[in-house]
Amino acid sequence: MTVVAGVSVRGLGGAFAALRIFSGVVWLSNGLAKVFLNSDSRVDWGFVEFNLINQPTARGLLERASRDTWQPLRGIYNDFVLGNWGFFAWFLTVAELLAGVLLVLGVASRLGATIPLLLIAPVWIMMLPKGLYLWEYPNELVPLLLLAIVPSGRVFGRDRTLAPRFGGRWPF
């Protein structure tokens, strides 16, 4: 067992795998909400109630974020994304489902983290002038950034067998 600075590499890999799987469940559940929850984003399991981000909620978040923000993001999101929401609602749904599956299974795990990172980073930038809690979006961005850098799918993931086939290169 390799130990670096008192921490086993296997233990560190397991921690990143847990972070990867948790992040995957978050993105997968919101992707599934966009498929199955049309009008209400509330889910009631009897013992717990919670909200997920369905397509109407995602549109509302983007409308709020893109209002009174910096160009060119305002123009891109107001005119292009929201102007073609029929396409982008399903693009977002597929992207979240794909990212969730990749992260949960540990297949191309760095790609699986990069997809939601690219989805949420512009929203965070647009939300900066809104006076929100400063760390709300970085709380999601930083783990995704780490998962995009660290090959976390090699522990408890399919990347362990796939990476050698591709010379260990990104996105494995």
Sequence and secondary structure as in RCSB ss.txt:
>XXXX:A:sequence
MTVVAGVSVRGLGGAFAALRIFSGVVWLSNGLAKVFLNSDSRVDWGFVEFNLINQPTARGLLERASRDTWQPLRG
IYNDFVLGNWGFFAWFLTVAELLAGVLLVLGVASRLGATIPLLLIAPVWIMMLPKGLYLWEYPNELVPLLLLAIV
PSGRVFGRDRTLAPRFGGRWPF
>XXXX:A:secstr
  EETTEEHHHHHHHHHHHHHHHHHHHHHHHHHHHH SS  EEE SS EEE   HHHHHHHHHHHHTT  TTHHH
IIIIIIGGGHHHHHHHHHHHHHHHHHHHHHTSSHHHHHHHHHHHHHHHHHHHGGGT  TTTTHHHHHHHHHHHHS
 GGGSSSTHHHHHHHTTT TT 
